[in-house]
Amino acid sequence: CDIFHVCDQDGNRSEFLCDDGLVFDPKLLRCALPFTTSCEGRDRLQNPRPAGACRRMNGKWAVPETCDQYVECTDGVSKTISCRNHLVYDDKTGDCEHPDTADRPGCTAESLYNFECPRGVRHGRFPAATDCRAFFTCGVATKYHPRLGGCPLGTVFDPAKQVCGEPKNVPGCENYYE
């Protein structure tokens, strides 16, 4: 998957090898990280050339025992990156995603938030037990896994109306900002 050929104007074919960790994308005609390129039918790769924290010279890998960190390697130089805003690293896309999208073992929304969407609910928002600003959205868009959301500063989640509102109008959250 990491070898490609180029023919010159005279029809002479030359073989090239992508840098370690990259694969050839036949649609874009360039070497790229393997997350968006299918290697179906061309599954052979060059032997890895690990360097330090890098399994290959180029690529991204989840940091073990974490959900929100990954190692990104470029030319054998590694850097650890943390996902922000309660996102987790997704091994399939190579990006930070909502836990319900990544659906990574040990990093599911249910295990991270200790909340499960109620059965039989088509769509709804539910308050977080520990924070008046936080709520969970459950529905078909989240594959019925909870997705953490938050109200803008100065407001709290109103479970009765399923919207963010003024703290004075939400029982139990009247003094949230005091």
Buried (B, 14 or more C-beta within 10 A) or exposed (E): BBBBEEEEEEEEEEEEEBBBBBBBBEEEEEBBBBBEBEBEEBEEBBEEBBBEBBBBBBBBBBBEEBBBBBBBBBEBEBEEBEBEEBBBBBBEEBBBBBBBBBBBEEBBBEBBBEBBBEEEEEEBBBBBEEBBBBBBBBBEEBEBBBBBBBBEEEBBBBBEEBEBBEBEEBEEBBEBEE
